[in-house]
Amino acid sequence: MENELKLLTGAMVALALATSTLVVIPYLQLSDLKPAAGLKPYTAAQLRGRDQYIRNGCVYCHSQQPRDKAQAPDAQRGWGRASVAADYYYDNPHLLGTMRTGPDLLNIGARQPSADWQLGHLYQPRAYTPGSIMPSYPYLFDIKSEAESGDRVVTLPPGYTPAGKVVVAKPEVLDLVQYLLGLDRTYPAIPAPGGKK
């Protein structure tokens, strides 16, 4: 019985230390954090687009956390400066991601600021990035014989538009594109509490 009590006590102490280190201390360090001066809250369309980003599984292949140049060549890849905690002030839940199957998207709005490019890339990624393994999302678009008033027609490279048809973006993909265009954290980073820039 004495060994089991020591084992249980040791496990509880380890759990308490891990909880303090991974949850309590970071919470205390970041509890007074304010948004960066250049960061704006999401619009209603961007929030709906963020929901589409989650529903379509974008977070499974794309991260939103460029790393410091000492840890990875993210800046050399053109993904922008290393992210800081204030970059995620309005994100709930945070969509940091764990995989890098595709490029980091935290600054995709600065790297690819064209809504036409974003729409076309979502419709057929290989038309814009040959060899891409990103799936296409044709269910976010309608194929019509002709565009109606108010339709957002997607301009695609030659050979990717169905013959005699037009590709029209649905409202949910327009919201998704607004979210992607809003991912622009190119404002100056603020220093982390007690840390360096």
C-alpha positions in Angstrom: 0.0 0.0 0.0 2.9 2.3 0.8 4.3 2.0 -2.8 0.9 2.8 -4.3 0.6 5.9 -2.2 4.1 7.1 -3.3 3.2 6.4 -6.9 -0.1 8.3 -6.6 1.6 11.2 -4.8 4.3 11.4 -7.4 1.8 11.3 -10.3 -0.2 14.1 -8.7 2.9 16.3 -8.1 3.9 15.7 -11.8 0.5 16.6 -13.0 0.4 19.8 -10.8 3.8 20.9 -12.1 2.8 20.2 -15.7 -0.4 22.2 -15.3 1.4 25.1 -13.7 4.1 25.2 -16.4 1.8 24.7 -19.4 -1.4 26.5 -18.3 -1.2 28.7 -15.3 2.1 30.5 -15.9 1.4 31.3 -19.6 -2.1 32.5 -18.6 -0.7 34.9 -16.0 2.0 36.1 -18.5 -0.6 36.9 -21.2 -3.7 37.9 -19.2 -3.0 41.6 -19.7 -2.2 41.3 -23.4 -3.8 43.9 -25.7 -4.2 43.6 -29.5 -1.5 45.1 -31.6 -2.1 48.6 -33.0 -2.5 47.2 -36.6 -4.8 44.3 -35.7 -8.4 44.8 -36.5 -11.4 42.7 -35.3 -12.9 40.3 -37.9 -15.9 41.6 -39.9 -19.1 39.5 -40.0 -18.1 38.1 -43.4 -14.7 37.2 -42.2 -16.1 35.4 -39.2 -18.4 33.4 -41.5 -15.4 32.7 -43.7 -13.4 31.6 -40.6 -16.2 29.1 -39.9 -15.9 27.8 -43.5 -12.1 27.5 -43.0 -12.8 25.3 -40.0 -15.6 23.3 -41.7 -13.5 22.6 -44.9 -10.6 21.3 -42.8 -8.1 24.0 -44.0 -6.6 24.0 -40.5 -5.5 20.3 -40.9 -3.0 21.2 -43.7 -2.2 24.9 -43.0 -0.6 26.5 -40.0 -1.1 30.1 -38.9 2.1 30.6 -37.0 5.3 31.6 -38.8 8.2 30.7 -36.7 11.3 32.6 -35.7 14.2 32.5 -38.1 16.3 30.7 -35.5 13.7 27.8 -35.6 12.7 27.6 -39.2 13.2 29.3 -42.6 9.6 30.6 -42.6 10.7 34.2 -43.4 12.8 33.0 -46.3 9.7 31.2 -47.6 8.0 34.6 -47.7 5.6 33.7 -44.9 6.3 36.9 -42.9 7.8 37.7 -39.5 7.5 35.3 -36.6 4.1 35.5 -35.0 3.5 36.9 -31.5 0.7 36.3 -29.0 -1.0 39.6 -29.9 -1.5 38.4 -33.5 -4.3 36.0 -32.2 -6.1 38.5 -29.9 -9.4 38.1 -31.8 -9.1 34.4 -32.6 -11.3 32.1 -30.7 -10.5 29.3 -31.0 -7.0 29.8 -32.2 -6.2 28.1 -35.5 -2.5 27.7 -35.1 -2.5 24.3 -36.9 -0.1 21.5 -36.4 0.7 20.4 -40.0 2.6 22.1 -42.8 1.3 20.1 -45.7 0.6 23.4 -47.3 2.1 26.8 -46.7 1.5 28.9 -43.6 -1.5 31.2 -44.1 -1.2 33.8 -41.3 -0.1 36.4 -44.0 -1.8 35.0 -47.1 -3.8 38.2 -47.3 -0.6 40.2 -47.8 1.1 37.5 -50.1 -1.9 37.0 -52.3 -4.2 40.0 -52.0 -6.3 39.2 -55.1 -9.8 37.9 -54.4 -9.8 36.5 -58.0 -6.6 34.5 -57.3 -8.1 33.2 -54.0 -11.4 32.1 -55.7 -9.6 30.5 -58.6 -7.2 28.7 -56.3 -10.0 27.3 -54.2 -11.9 26.1 -57.3 -8.8 24.5 -58.9 -5.5 24.8 -57.0 -3.4 23.1 -59.8 -4.4 25.9 -62.2 -2.4 28.3 -60.0 0.2 26.0 -58.4 1.2 23.2 -60.7 1.7 19.9 -58.7 -0.3 21.1 -55.7 -1.8 18.4 -53.6 -4.5 20.7 -52.2 -8.0 19.4 -52.9 -10.3 21.5 -55.0 -13.6 22.7 -53.5 -16.0 22.6 -56.5 -19.1 22.4 -54.1 -18.4 26.0 -53.1 -19.1 27.1 -56.7 -22.0 26.8 -59.1 -21.5 26.0 -62.8 -24.0 28.0 -64.9 -24.8 28.5 -68.5 -24.6 32.2 -68.0 -24.1 34.6 -65.1 -27.1 36.3 -63.5 -27.2 39.8 -62.0 -25.2 39.9 -58.8 -23.2 36.7 -59.5 -19.5 36.7 -58.8 -18.0 35.0 -61.8 -14.6 33.3 -61.2 -12.0 34.1 -63.8 -9.9 31.0 -64.4 -6.8 30.4 -66.6 -7.6 29.0 -70.1 -8.6 25.4 -70.1 -10.1 25.3 -66.5 -13.5 26.8 -67.2 -16.1 24.2 -68.3 -16.8 24.7 -72.0 -19.7 27.1 -72.6 -20.3 27.6 -68.9 -19.3 30.1 -66.2 -18.1 29.3 -62.6 -19.9 31.4 -60.0 -18.8 31.7 -56.4 -21.3 30.8 -53.7 -21.7 33.1 -50.7 -19.8 30.8 -48.4 -16.7 30.8 -50.6 -16.9 34.6 -50.8 -16.8 34.7 -47.0 -13.9 32.3 -46.9 -12.0 34.5 -49.3 -12.7 37.6 -47.1 -11.3 35.7 -44.1 -8.2 34.7 -46.1 -7.7 38.2 -47.3 -8.0 39.4 -43.7 -5.1 37.2 -42.7 -2.5 39.9 -42.9 -0.2 40.3 -39.9 2.4 42.5 -41.6 2.2 45.3 -39.0 5.1 45.7 -36.7 5.3 43.0 -34.0 5.0 44.0 -30.4 7.5 42.6 -28.0 6.4 39.6 -25.9 6.1 40.4 -22.2 9.5 40.2 -20.7 11.0 39.1 -24.0 12.6 40.4 -27.2 11.0 41.7 -30.4 
